[in-house]
Amino acid sequence: MKRVVTTTLLAAALLVNAHGFASCEESPSRIVKLVVGAPAGGGIDIVARLIEPVMSQSLGQRIIVDNRPGANQSIGAGFVAHSPPDGYTMLISTSGPVTNALSAPVSYDPATAFQPISRVMTSPFFLVVPEKSKLKTVGDLIAAGKDPSQVIRYGHPGPGTATHLATALLNKVAGTNFVGIPYRGSAGQIQDTISGELQFGLLAAPDALSRRNDGLRILGVSGATRSVLAPDIPTIAEQGVPGYDVALWHGLFAPSQTPRPVVERLRAALGRRKRTRATVRASWRSEWSRSSTLPRSFPPSSKLSRKRTLR
């Protein structure tokens, strides 16, 4: 039976409506900001820089990636939440700005501050260890995590983040005692995993695949089935943790009062390339090690469940 993580606030954050008639076509010379609430070089930043030229070409306007790291993406999210709802400011994020509100004060209401534009991609986590680690399988890692004489550390962007919750779930279902160390972003976490300061980590696809056999070794994937991006890597469930199934999504958001026509135009810009699905997928893979899913809309609010995997 698939194990799921309850994310009620996430569902609530998507139950927003856009209205108004402003248009981002009014000033073609204006720069559109694509805000990333994490440092440059991390998974979210890589995805942002991948979609930036696609959307810029489609809109006929310059788009810049604006990194505003800190507080589990909440600094960047707050900037977007309080920006004019005119289509010139977007946020690309994971669930961090929503789940962070569970454990820390934020400058916005995650249930009402954002209008979803599109889900950019969904991907499993990749469980990695230092390339020179003696841990060769997920089974080895689980055994070490149960050994009271060992302290097995992993990094995460902060309490309540998708990485933190996914590893907490692994602790629960596998009976391990992995110790989480918070980081400001994935770049520092990855470096400390490569050096061996951290014994393992759950990383998003761009972080893990771009460093496979280049400082990191991948032991497993968190999905219910093997990833098409690395079909030779078994799932965590296959390796002694039955039912473990967690995914990570990246989404594109606008301020909550952004008019529907503007949201629709931004959504269309993300997928307007006149190419076949196979060609798009091949292009994404070549531009960023490998990709996972193509851009698509978030589920309609009527279909949102209160129990969802981390996506």
Secondary structure as GFF3:
##gff-version 3
##sequence-region A 1 311
A	DSSP	beta_strand	5	6	.	.	.	ID=ss1
A	DSSP	alpha_helix	8	14	.	.	.	ID=ss2
A	DSSP	beta_strand	32	36	.	.	.	ID=ss3
A	DSSP	alpha_helix	43	59	.	.	.	ID=ss4
A	DSSP	beta_strand	63	67	.	.	.	ID=ss5
A	DSSP	alpha_helix	74	81	.	.	.	ID=ss6
A	DSSP	beta_strand	89	93	.	.	.	ID=ss7
A	DSSP	alpha_helix	96	99	.	.	.	ID=ss8
A	DSSP	three_ten_helix	100	102	.	.	.	ID=ss9
A	DSSP	beta_strand	114	124	.	.	.	ID=ss10
A	DSSP	beta_strand	126	130	.	.	.	ID=ss11
A	DSSP	alpha_helix	138	146	.	.	.	ID=ss12
A	DSSP	beta_strand	153	156	.	.	.	ID=ss13
A	DSSP	alpha_helix	162	174	.	.	.	ID=ss14
A	DSSP	beta_strand	179	182	.	.	.	ID=ss15
A	DSSP	alpha_helix	186	195	.	.	.	ID=ss16
A	DSSP	beta_strand	201	203	.	.	.	ID=ss17
A	DSSP	alpha_helix	205	209	.	.	.	ID=ss18
A	DSSP	beta_strand	216	221	.	.	.	ID=ss19
A	DSSP	three_ten_helix	237	239	.	.	.	ID=ss20
A	DSSP	beta_strand	247	255	.	.	.	ID=ss21
A	DSSP	alpha_helix	260	270	.	.	.	ID=ss22
A	DSSP	alpha_helix	277	287	.	.	.	ID=ss23
A	DSSP	three_ten_helix	301	303	.	.	.	ID=ss24
A	DSSP	beta_strand	307	308	.	.	.	ID=ss25
###
